[in-house]
Amino acid sequence: MNIVTVTLNPCIDRTVSVEQILPDCKLSCSDVHDYPGGGGINVARVISRLGGDVCAYWSCGGENGRRLTVPR
């Protein structure tokens, strides 16, 4: 393993899609995706997509920790 990242304060990132963005209008979102985020996690994701050998460590307490936990 060449690279290790550590994220002490991870988060859940959310992306959505909208048909179009209009000022002063309520938007209807679709295609909602939640995924682990935070500095080291995001860096590890990019390194991995670029073909690098990386391992990401993060704290995982509480409800968000349960959502961030990856089964082995």
C-alpha positions as CSV (number, residue, x, y, z in Angstrom):
1,M,0.0,0.0,0.0
2,N,1.5,3.3,-1.1
3,I,-0.9,5.9,0.3
4,V,-2.9,6.1,3.6
5,T,-5.5,8.8,4.3
6,V,-7.1,9.6,7.7
7,T,-10.4,11.5,8.1
8,L,-11.2,12.5,11.7
9,N,-14.4,14.2,10.8
10,P,-16.1,12.3,8.0
11,C,-19.5,13.2,6.5
12,I,-22.2,11.9,4.3
13,D,-22.1,13.7,0.9
14,R,-25.4,13.8,-1.1
15,T,-25.8,14.5,-4.8
16,V,-29.1,15.0,-6.6
17,S,-30.3,15.8,-10.2
18,V,-32.8,18.4,-11.3
19,E,-34.3,19.0,-14.7
20,Q,-33.3,22.7,-14.7
21,I,-32.3,25.4,-12.3
22,L,-34.7,28.4,-12.2
23,P,-34.3,31.4,-9.9
24,D,-36.9,31.8,-7.1
25,C,-38.5,28.4,-7.9
26,K,-38.8,25.3,-5.8
27,L,-36.8,22.5,-7.5
28,S,-37.8,18.9,-7.6
29,C,-34.8,16.6,-7.1
30,S,-34.4,13.1,-8.3
31,D,-31.6,10.5,-8.5
32,V,-30.4,11.0,-4.9
33,H,-27.1,9.4,-3.9
34,D,-25.4,9.4,-0.5
35,Y,-21.8,8.4,-0.2
36,P,-19.0,8.8,2.4
37,G,-17.2,12.1,2.2
38,G,-14.7,14.3,4.0
39,G,-11.1,15.3,3.1
40,G,-9.2,12.0,3.3
41,I,-12.1,9.9,2.0
42,N,-12.5,12.2,-1.0
43,V,-8.7,12.2,-1.7
44,A,-8.6,8.3,-1.4
45,R,-11.6,8.0,-3.8
46,V,-9.7,10.1,-6.5
47,I,-6.4,8.3,-6.0
48,S,-8.3,5.0,-6.4
49,R,-10.1,6.1,-9.5
50,L,-6.7,7.2,-11.0
51,G,-5.4,3.6,-10.3
52,G,-3.4,4.3,-7.1
53,D,-3.0,1.9,-4.2
54,V,-4.7,3.6,-1.2
55,C,-6.3,2.8,2.1
56,A,-8.7,5.3,3.8
57,Y,-9.2,5.3,7.6
58,W,-12.0,7.4,9.3
59,S,-13.7,7.6,12.6
60,C,-17.2,6.1,12.6
61,G,-19.3,6.8,15.7
62,G,-23.0,7.4,15.9
63,E,-25.6,7.2,13.1
64,N,-23.3,8.6,10.5
65,G,-20.7,6.1,11.6
66,R,-23.1,3.2,11.0
67,R,-23.8,4.6,7.5
68,L,-20.0,5.0,6.8
69,T,-19.1,1.5,8.0
70,V,-18.0,-0.7,5.2
71,P,-18.5,-4.5,5.8
72,R,-15.3,-6.5,5.5
